[in-house]
Amino acid sequence: VHGVSQIVAYGNSDGGNPRTSCGPAAIATVATHWGTGFAADHPGENCMPAVAERHPAPFYGTTPEAITKALRHQGLRGGGWVTGEAGLRRALDAELPAVVLLDLSPLGKGLLMHWVVAHAYDATYVYLTNWNGEDGPRMTWEDFRTASNSFLTRRLNTGDRYLVTWPQS
C-alpha cells in the first residue's frame, strides 16, 4: 500500500449535521493529519464539532471553494488542486492526503455528492476516509474513476481533480 497507512478519520456523524457534514469531516481529517488549526489547539480531541461550527455545510453541502478556504483557515496554505490519477498517485506516494469530491449517483447510490479524503492506494483500491462501501473504507479504482470524474464533478470543476494541501508559513 502506498500513502498514509494510518490516518485519524472523521465522518459525517462526528459533529455538525450528519446529512451534510462530509465537507467538514474532510477538513477535520486533513487538519488533524497535519496537526494544524483546531487540531493543534485541542490535540487528541475530536475537532470535528469545532470545524463543523466554524465551517458549517449549508443545506446543499460544502462547495469546493469553501473546502479550499477552510483548509487555508486551518493553516494549510501549501499545495492546491492536482489533476489526474497520476497527480493523485504522486501526492499519495509523498504521503500527502487528498480531499476528493465523489458523485455516487453513477455507482447507483442515489443523487449524492460526498467529500472524502484519499490517503492510500494499491493496485486494486483507493483507501478513503468517511467511506464504508462494499469493500469497507476503500473503493476500487474503477468505481473511484467513475465517481471522481462524473458529469457533476466536472461541472463543479473537481472532475479528476484532488485537493492536496500542507502547512506553509
C-alpha positions in Angstrom: 0.0 0.0 0.0 1.3 3.4 -1.0 0.5 6.6 1.0 -0.6 7.3 4.6 -1.3 3.9 6.2 -2.9 5.3 9.3 -5.0 8.5 9.5 -7.4 9.9 12.0 -10.6 9.8 10.0 -13.7 11.9 10.8 -17.1 11.1 9.4 -20.5 12.7 9.0 -21.6 11.5 12.4 -18.7 13.1 14.3 -20.3 16.5 14.5 -22.5 19.0 12.8 -25.4 17.9 10.6 -24.8 14.2 9.7 -26.6 14.7 6.3 -24.2 17.4 5.1 -21.1 17.1 7.2 -18.8 15.3 4.8 -17.1 18.5 3.9 -16.3 19.5 7.5 -15.3 15.8 8.1 -12.7 16.1 5.3 -11.4 19.4 6.7 -11.1 17.9 10.2 -9.3 14.8 8.8 -6.7 16.8 6.9 -6.2 19.4 9.7 -5.7 16.6 12.2 -3.3 14.7 9.9 -1.1 17.8 9.8 -1.8 18.9 13.4 -3.0 22.4 12.4 -5.9 24.7 13.2 -8.4 23.3 15.7 -6.5 20.0 15.9 -3.4 21.9 17.1 -5.4 23.9 19.6 -7.0 20.7 21.0 -4.6 17.8 20.5 -6.1 14.4 20.9 -9.6 15.7 20.9 -12.4 15.3 18.3 -12.0 18.6 16.4 -15.0 17.8 14.1 -17.6 19.8 16.2 -15.4 22.9 16.2 -14.7 22.6 12.5 -18.4 22.0 11.7 -19.3 25.1 13.8 -16.7 27.3 12.2 -17.2 25.9 8.6 -20.8 24.7 8.6 -22.1 23.0 5.5 -25.2 24.7 4.0 -28.2 22.6 3.2 -26.8 21.8 -0.3 -23.4 20.7 1.1 -19.9 22.2 1.1 -18.6 23.8 -2.2 -15.0 23.2 -3.5 -14.3 26.9 -2.8 -15.4 26.5 0.8 -13.3 23.4 1.3 -10.2 25.3 -0.1 -10.9 28.4 2.1 -11.5 26.3 5.2 -8.2 24.3 4.8 -6.3 27.6 4.4 -8.0 28.9 7.5 -6.8 25.7 9.3 -3.2 26.7 8.4 -2.9 24.5 5.2 -1.7 27.1 2.7 0.7 24.9 0.7 -0.3 22.9 -2.4 -3.6 23.1 -4.3 -5.6 21.1 -6.8 -3.7 18.3 -8.6 -5.1 16.8 -11.8 -5.4 13.2 -13.0 -4.8 9.8 -11.5 -1.0 10.3 -11.9 -1.2 13.5 -9.8 -3.2 11.8 -7.1 -0.8 8.8 -7.0 2.2 11.2 -6.8 0.6 13.0 -3.9 -0.2 9.8 -2.0 3.3 8.4 -2.7 4.6 11.6 -1.0 2.2 10.8 1.9 0.0 13.8 1.1 -3.7 13.0 1.7 -6.1 14.4 -0.9 -9.6 15.8 -0.5 -11.9 14.3 -3.2 -15.5 15.1 -4.2 -17.3 11.9 -5.3 -20.5 11.7 -7.2 -22.1 8.5 -6.0 -25.0 8.5 -8.4 -23.2 6.8 -11.3 -22.5 4.0 -8.8 -26.2 3.5 -8.1 -26.0 5.2 -4.7 -28.7 7.8 -5.4 -28.1 11.5 -6.1 -25.3 12.1 -3.6 -22.2 14.2 -3.7 -19.7 13.1 -1.0 -16.4 14.6 0.3 -13.8 12.0 1.3 -10.0 12.0 1.9 -7.9 9.7 -0.2 -4.9 8.7 1.9 -3.5 5.5 0.3 -3.8 3.2 -2.7 -2.7 -0.2 -4.1 -3.2 -1.8 -7.5 -6.9 -2.5 -6.8 -8.2 0.1 -4.3 -8.1 3.7 -3.3 -8.3 4.0 0.6 -10.8 6.6 1.7 -12.0 8.2 4.9 -15.7 8.7 5.6 -16.5 5.9 3.3 -17.8 2.4 4.1 -18.7 0.7 0.8 -19.0 -2.9 -0.1 -15.2 -3.2 0.3 -15.0 -1.3 3.6 -13.1 2.0 3.7 -11.8 1.6 0.2 -13.1 1.8 -3.3 -12.0 0.0 -6.5 -10.0 2.2 -8.9 -12.8 1.7 -11.5 -15.5 3.0 -9.1 -13.2 5.8 -7.9 -12.6 6.9 -11.5 -16.3 6.9 -12.2 -17.3 8.7 -9.0 -14.5 11.3 -9.1 -14.8 12.2 -12.8 -18.6 12.3 -13.4 -20.6 14.9 -15.3 -21.5 16.6 -12.0 -17.9 16.7 -10.6 -16.7 18.1 -13.9 -19.4 20.8 -13.7 -18.1 21.7 -10.2 -14.6 21.8 -11.6 -13.5 18.9 -9.4 -13.7 16.2 -12.0 -10.4 14.2 -11.9 -9.0 16.9 -9.6 -7.9 16.4 -6.0 -7.1 19.0 -3.3 -3.7 18.4 -1.7 -2.6 20.8 1.0 0.0 21.1 3.7 1.2 23.6 6.3 3.2 26.5 4.9 4.0 29.8 6.6 
